[in-house]
């Protein structure tokens, strides 16, 4: 099956284990897709730079052509106790 779909056997196995039909003992593709879509919609990304002060600091340094490493190192000096 994996060869026909162009996927490795482990990918197929993982998909079958992760998305079984809760009602039946076999795999139903459209139900698996619905479950996968629900999981994706519930997933959230961590918001970076929540503080406006820190966001402003980072943006100002980036516009001055500072590297992320420079900003990260310097922020510890300019704003003790805050890390990014």
Helices and strands as residue ranges (DSSP letters): H 2-5, H 9-18, H 29-42, H 52-63, H 68-78
